[in-house]
């Protein structure tokens, strides 16, 4: 139990900020491209309380962490925040600008992974031990944000990767592709349960790890 409590305290801040600032980034970039919906709703903020979804940000991550730890695993973490409201029709060029709004979320996770990596490097230079609480938190911050980045880049709507693909496809193909959206999350769950999802994530994780490696 002590180990589980320690794991929760180590991962709490990385998960909270990784999920919520991802959503804030969507709103910020949407405003840049002409849609003030998220700003008007008070969702372009670094205050994570404005983005917390009680189920997705707290309950689901804790249940997954408890269950995988009790089964002897390394502790699986997955969750989501309240989606930032984006009115795609208010973007100046909706189909083109959708790419940048969607990309903002995973990009924010990559930036946060780099920030955690810089924190880890600073701790290492000051002689902090591998088992130090803050060292463990910076490592968790890197891992959490790289996984969130990779997961959201999976090219299935309504994930960010699906929005990016929609933006890049010719209009007719894009609308046909968007018909997958009602089943997108179900497909992700099936991929997760079958273990295929981790294979899909590997190229995105490798990319993120190579970027983070420059700062370690």
N, C-alpha and C positions, 0 to 999 in steps of 0.2 A: 504493500500500500504506500509506503514511504517513497518508493521508486516511482510509482504512478503519480503521486502528488508533485514530486520534483519535475517529472516530465511535463505535467500541466503548467507549472510555473515557468518552465523554460520556454515552452511553445506559446504561451498565452499572448504575449505582446506581438511576436512575429505573425501569428495567425490573425490577430485582430487588425493590425495595420496592413498586413498583406491583402486581406479581403476587402477592407473598407476603403483604403486609398486607391485600390484598383477601380472601385466604382466612382470615386471622386474625380479620377483622371478622365473617365468617360465624359462626365458632365462638363469638366473644364474645357476639353477639346471641342465638345459639341457647341459650347458657347462661342468659342473662337470661330467656328464655322457657321454661326448665325442662329443657333437654337438656344435661347436663354431659359428653356423649361427647367432644367436642373438648378440653375442659379436662382430662379424665381421660387423654387421649392426649398431653397436653403441647403441644397445637397452638394454644392461646391465648397467643401470645407474639409480641413484636416482633422476635425473632431470626429473620432470614430463612432461616437454615440449616435450621430445623425444617420449612420449607415447600417447600424447593427440590425440584423434580422434575428429575433430570438431563437428561431429554429435553426436557420442555416449557419449563423455565426457562433452560436453557443451550444445548443443541444446536439446537433449532428456531429460536430467535431469532438465533443466530449464523449458521446456514445461510441463513436468509432475508436477513439483513443482507448477507452476503457475496455471495449470488447476485444480489440486486437492485442492489447497488453495482457489481458487475462488468458487469451489463447496462446500466449507465448511469442507473439510477433513483436516487431519493432515499434509498433504504434503508428497506425494509419491516420492521417489527417486529411479531411476534405470538408469544404463548407462554402458558404456564399453569403453575401450581404444583400440588403434590399437593393434591387436594381435601380440605378439612377434613371429617372424619366428622360427619355430622349424622343422628341417629335421629329422623326426623320424628314417629314415634309417641310420643316422650317429651316433645314440646312440650305445653304445657298445653292449647292448642286448635290442633291440628296444621295444619288447613287455613288458619285465619286467621293464625297465627303464622308460617307459611311465608313470607308476604309480607315480613315484617320481616327475617327471616333472609336471604332472597334479596336484598332491597334493600340490606342492609348492605354487600355487596361493592362495587357501583357507587357507593354513597354514600361509601365510604372512598376510592375513586379520585378523586371530586370534591373531597373534603377535601384529599387530597394535591396535587391540581392547584392548589388555592388556596394551599397552603403553599409550593409552588414559585413561584407567582406573587408571593407576598409576598417571597420570596427575590430574585426578579428585580427587584422594585421597590426593595428595599434596595440591591442592587448598582447599579442605575441612579442612585439618589440619592447614592451614594458616588463616582460618576463612572467606573464600570467601562466599558470599551469593548465594543462589540457583539461583537467576536471573542474576548473573554476566555473562558477555559475554563469558569469558573463561570457566566458568563452563558449560554453554550451549554447547560450542564447544566440550568439552571433552565428554559430554553425546552424542552429535551427532556423534562424532568419534567412540564411542563404538557401537552405533546403526547401523551406516552405514557399518562398517566392519563386524559385525555379520551377517547382511543381505547379504552382498556380499559373505561371507564365505558359508552361508547356501544355497544361490541360486546356487552357482557354484558347490556345492556338490550334487545337484539333479542329479540322475543317468540317464541322457539323453545326448548322444553325440549331439553337439560338446562341451557341458559343461564339466568342469573338472571331475565331477562325472561320466560322461559317459566314459571318458578316463580311469578312475580308474577301472570301471567295466570291460571295454574291456581288460585291463591288467590282471585282475584276472580270467577271464573266460578261459576255454580251447580254443585252437586256432580256431576250427571249429565254436563253439558257438560265439566266439568273433567276427569273421568276419560276421556272420549272424546278430549279434546284431548291428554291425556298419552300417548296411543298414538303420537304423533309422535316421542316421545323417542328411540327407537332410531335414527331417521334424522336427528335434529336437527343433529348436527355435519356430516354429509354434505351437508345442505341448505346449511349455512353455507359449506362449502368451494365448493360449486357457485356460490353467490351471489358469493363472493370472486373465483373464476376468471372469471366472466362480467362482473364489474364492477358488478353490481347492488347488492352489499353496501354500497358507499360511498354509494349513493343512500339506502338504508335507514338508514344511520347519520347522515345529515345533520341530521335534527331533533334527535337526542340530542346531537350535537356542537354544534349551534347553541345549545342550552340550556346546555350546560356552558361554552361560550365566553362566553355572556352573564353567567354567574355569576362566572367567573374575571375578566372585564373589570372588575367592581366593585373588584377589589383591585390592579389595575395602575395 
